Amino acid sequence: MAASCGYTRGLMPPAPARTVGVAFFGNEGKLPDLERDLHRELVRSLGDLVSAPLAAPQRADATVRGRILSTTRRGGVRDPENSLLESGLRIAVEARLWGPEGPLGPLVRQDTWVGIRLDRLGRESDARARALAQLADALILELFASPPPGPE
């Protein structure tokens, strides 16, 4: 019944796009293969936040394209024996929503810092996953909430 009155849940792609996709991002950072994990998070975020079917980037009406600009490690906190207890990671990305005719919105940039406690194996990958999920959500929200570009 809600669908019959035009109600939608989530953000909408800019008109006339009806399907959305995510291209693999470039990676100018120092962590290899980070773009694969970011791609997975962007696809998840699109599915969670945008009310449009997902499609392959080659067939989508609107495609998220971008690049990882940088990855920076922070030295961190050490104990009296000089063992590293905590570190940090900063990831910066930029993205734009593209249609077949060109850009559908502005270029957006996001970055995040995450702290990493090193007292247990696996915490670094957990922190990286948290950072990528946060970046993906922030990018999708900003890309799909932005007004379409005006005449230049």
Buried (B, 14 or more C-beta within 10 A) or exposed (E): EEEEEEEEEEBBBBEEBEBBBBBBBBBEBEBEEBBEBBBBBBBBBBBEBBEBEEBEBEEBBBBBBBBBBBBEEBEBBEEEEEEEEBBBBBBBBBBBBBBEEEEBBBEBBBBBEBBBBBEEEEBBEEBBBBBBBBBBBBBBBBBBEBEEBEEE
